Amino acid sequence: MDKTAIDDVDIERNPMEVHSVRRPISQALGFTDFAMNYFELEPGESFSGGLHTHHDQEEVFYVQAGTVTFDTRSPGDEADGREVTVEAGEVIRFAPGEFQHGYNDSDESVVGFAFGAPKARHDWGQIESLLYCRECEAEVGHGLELTDEGAFRMTCTECGNSFVAD
């Protein structure tokens, strides 16, 4: 058995600085089969850097306080996007391959949790982001990798063009 207080878990920053408080609970307690992250999102902050999917994990978000807006897209149909609002006390699930981006579009703070399974950590090679590619001149899938410098390298799955995200 392992136990910790959320406030005792160190804050881990996203390289794109999209949120100020993320506490990787699963990492602190040594989870192997399940991911759990605690977030506090100020207005304008988000859980991740943009519209993405995990091909190797389903994700579940629980909003404890505040309101989160999710932009969503179904796999294989990048044109069907919609917004879904998740209020305090509500939960939303994304299957592997479903694109999503959750953010605080309100004037109030958000407290929420992100859960993933079947592993405690996702495989970077199994994440795909939808981004505009200058070479393809279209919004297409991009692979994601974490560089040695702690930044994200995005590579277009159509043409191979890559860049490091600021």
WOGI-V749219 format. One record per backbone hydrogen bond with DSSP energy under -0.5 kcal/mol. CO is the residue of the C=O (numbers start at 1). NH is the residue of the N-H. Records with the same first field share a line. If there is no record, write none. Layout:
BEGIN
CO: NH, NH
END
This chain:
BEGIN
5: 8, 9
6: 9
10: 24
14: 17
18: 46
21: 40
22: 12, 24
23: 25, 38
24: 28
25: 29
26: 30, 31
27: 30
32: 120
35: 116
36: 25, 26
37: 114
38: 23
39: 112
40: 21, 42
41: 110
42: 45
45: 104
51: 130
52: 100
53: 55, 128
54: 57, 97
58: 117
59: 94
60: 115
61: 92
62: 64, 113
63: 89, 90
65: 111
66: 88
68: 86
69: 103
70: 84
71: 101
72: 82
73: 99
74: 77
77: 74, 80
82: 72
84: 70
85: 87
86: 68
87: 90
90: 63
92: 61
94: 59
95: 98
99: 73
100: 52
101: 71
102: 47, 48
103: 69, 105
104: 44
110: 41
111: 64, 65
112: 39
113: 62
114: 37
115: 60
116: 35
117: 58
122: 124
123: 126
124: 127, 144
126: 55
127: 144
128: 53
129: 131, 142
131: 140
132: 134
133: 137, 138
138: 133, 140
140: 131
141: 157
142: 129
143: 155
145: 147, 153
147: 150
151: 147
152: 154, 165
153: 145
154: 163
155: 143
156: 160
161: 156
163: 154, 165
END
